[in-house]
């Protein structure tokens, strides 16, 4: 059967397809984002897309231990964490159009079949599924903003059964686009075998062989390696993989992922891409990017911050938070060391010991009852001992529960998520969430406005009265208890104007105590750290100063614990 021809208006957009081989977790998302940065630095208008081969419609219902972070876009799409890499590297906002899954593709095709759109035809992987994949790739270019280049990352590894329709789709689409309108880049592994003291190219040869059998010939090879490849090794790879010697690039480990675009630029990938795509562009400008990388690699001071989380064994669950600390640390010329603490440890351990040497505490979001009491105990310790505290989503809810219990006298205060019959439901389900049966894509998702009170930490950080931030939650501060909480000293310093929902809370008699219902980590960038992470790290560095003096004098500040 011949490939489906996809009709489209004449477009000048070029496409770059990125595939991965040999093993997973090579950093294909980082490599793709770095390539996007090479093009963006030349003044080109760039967008990116991730094709995910799982059958879930989106990752919104997946366990963080399996999938890692769910990245939420402004328009409320729950997407793969690689979209976070894209936004951070090319500084362009993604949308639901920038992520497609097998679940979405098949759902669309089956829905069309049920409506009779295929006019009685037998619906098959080729041409209908591959045609829908191509349609999704084209849809990225149909917005109001024209793009010079769209980069498309194919999830999974070449050889995976579930990835085959995507490989076939980019093959078909490449034929339609024609020469000088698309390139194929393959990221592969070139391992060093210690016992033989040799670099082995055979895995890469087999990976490219399998890709070529499907009909895709890579134009460039990015070789993940723990050491630079010598000329002879590159020539061997080029010979057996049918690519030019100048088109084999080694991608060794780097001190920070933000160094990768600079490395690829030095290797000449940016210029070769322009040549292959027939593009003309200005000389690249990496001035700001280089400055950030220098600050990350050469910090002048260090601060340690504790994170009381539920998924600390899988750091990808907090990928955007980690990167936000890197950005904020670079702003202050500091290295932020993160002390990962499983929240449940606070339930049976001593908070003072668990947070030894930490000058700040962050409690991130999460779902489910496990660890909630540990989060509450960690917040109590930070509040009582004047340790800078930052709460995000569930972290804010836990802070409200802790304050209600230990300051306002509501000893059994809780969230109805965990205690449906609590006497003091200070956190409750959003009204529009009641009665919902479907779990996927039904939370309060995406960007919402928030008004900030003047004379507050939040207002000082943003420098404006109104902001927009991204959300992903079902529960909120219960306004029935808001007056009682505020009488106890808790300030609700940010609210959603559409329904008087509490978005930001603060404690004015504390060095830095702030929590938010939204997810600020999703909008932090290397060259523009999020204001709240920036100011939180600044407060922790300031808190570090008296601790340094204590160390020098030998005098220890005793922590405060509440009964």
Steps between C-alpha positions, in 0.01 A plus 500: 500500500636838409552761774215738567552841341428771751370817343638824643548859408839604372728540800861606535542320832790255518491187718768329708420144613688357800503128579684296762670162491676223695362584848252738658585789735776634275369855539316530169280777640801703614676441167189608307460811713868583454463479123203732529721743691761493219233616255337748739839662568517579128176696511286227344143444614494153652242265649525142622284191527512169689341183360438258787433133419299409812127427468401730787329807361734710714726439803254662739391172660846337504692423817794742546721201579439373145479817296657777706371854489182599318572829326198731471475760225319834507203356312457223758657204325663233716809404304834324504779653706706553184276796420652659810845459344369659180360804678811548712744472210323690222294728727180442303169398656375156401135398469295183461593508129864436595438153645325206336455151640397169349187519715405834345578383148293182521216678682477753217514238224240275665271800560527593130423143400189496719378819333557352155780735402689226316210424264492127560875442469682240707676702769867401530824614659611607152366735377255608772707492820813632330289761323362623834856519640603715204193716551609560862847605382345742253265641764795651689551744213136608474498751783520875464879489535694373196804280567818458304575159652301242697697232684319168552629257761383140460465337841633155575787313339536381142394137503210549740177361352296795627729753328473350153199707381685819594814400313289413196317833530821706501621295203184579305502864608864536398415382150223755478718783630784423262872586510617806694173503694575239764788320668519187713717491812566177688623496860685182583732346758870432442608310812850457638567140605733524796633143486597541134597866542320571173218716369246278324310626195302182427187604703481821295547309175212264588275784610552692176461176301160446659400859430607469136301176462189701588597749230658785696861597432638729770675815382679557833606271783533620859711249690451488876828410660688549823810617312581692179513281190818508292501557126539131407197398705287770338619396154407138575152600617453720194607221264272231641204732562511672160542856628766762432807504724421859598148397605597272790501696825605370838288609793699434819373552852494866604503674839161657432245424228500869407855455373389260226389765245840667536678169447294418191563849364877455542470167317337679206153345513319833472674593173451152353128514581461828315683355201284188486178699541601768251448774759675832537522658842701748702801405709398325823479700821574294811604790722230458766511123479877491553468732800248266664717194433802675653302582815373143527847351458682750721281593799648725767293363789281204596166456672326177600121473476287208616222357284237298685340303217305185422688381191861583587626165369414616147650845457329546162179538704635841604694587184370855461556573869860380475563717195332800665751475783783488245366818339452680832839387624670635187325834550660527846832350392432208733480124486176368648553161661173311540452273801237248390290372789216251470207675671411190701835524678374805690228284653751279681820706492631818653447804276811666639717204400332456163551867411846542651698770317196590285408867497171462315213258442292440188192279510387416145173372358371146492193281525376249757512473878843339532750738656254783565557497878874509439462805280294670769764423766781632280307826447434533872873473567584763236233738625593469867873533435476790254647296215411634153214293362353464151191286436364400161147364435459222761784674685276805542207286612721327757615841628139612549416176685806540724414861582135415572599220734790656689421872499123533461412214735321284242674183618330264254521733201566318174421480131189315388728324250643302794234537771155544340322532838745735673347759731722771351524449120738793444585348160206385291410385151437773246123532443529423129684176582210346691333207328770452237548135403776538242853551634693598189528871411231605751709689756537877510762515228695769322556871541280714726538863616585592857481838676773574755468716810755780525760504773541121485780258410312394188447856378864586569612196301284565192496878518144515372139478620390224263667182379406182312623158611435136411289267714438129550276421798151408620506633857517856632501702822149489642375860517275410793814494719685784334401766755601274789838427339565868434409591859769252607759689293497322164481744208330406174708721274397371159153415372334391177260779404262262326390328818684643796720190524813529716812473285775628733544492877769665716601546862608861561687425826734254331827559305349346185190280516300478178293232330308494173224289351647526150821351358759776455770251398330459163585856395863529612768548234884492514527864395190605695453308827155497652466793747385279788785251463741790459384669822471174694862410420598857589327464839678168561837657417425782743398243762832326436699800622422468874556125476844566355572732792385231742739253341786748534427579867404149604166618638197297402149641453259263671188415297150564629247218516133541578297275724 
